[in-house]
Amino acid sequence: MSEISACGIVVPTDWVPLPLEPPDDVKDWAKSTAAELCDRSRAAGCDLDKRMLGKELRTRADDSRSGIPSTRRLLS
């Protein structure tokens, strides 16, 4: 995964970087990231649906990797 800090960009501590490089495994990333975020949210008193969150994360990562945001694809 590319390091955003290498670009000199400062992000919030709860930032979730997306896997953008071709060899990155988006499916496994989405599953493990969803599990981590659900654990963190549960500790904060909020319960998230891990399956739905994983699906959303995967969709957003795939969308970012395509270079064409889904909203632009819908308008084409």
Steps between C-alpha positions, in 0.01 A plus 500: 500500500630848417591717796313830485752654739761467223302768318517737797126471571389505865186299575285449813592213733180312405579521128445178304745477210370317193709235323577656163792300360424218253651223717295606807233242594184711532275218620724403794570866578126578517431202724781572747438876503127449562583270794740757644253788458219296656719420801592868538139614467378236746754628753355848445144376562384470139415173327566473126406226254839351408373340178342819369802709600734256324287520186503881511877512554559262210275703272681822587844343457405349164354835396819684598717252312299542180585870476138575410276579799172309494296822485674588173440149365128536573485822301678353196 
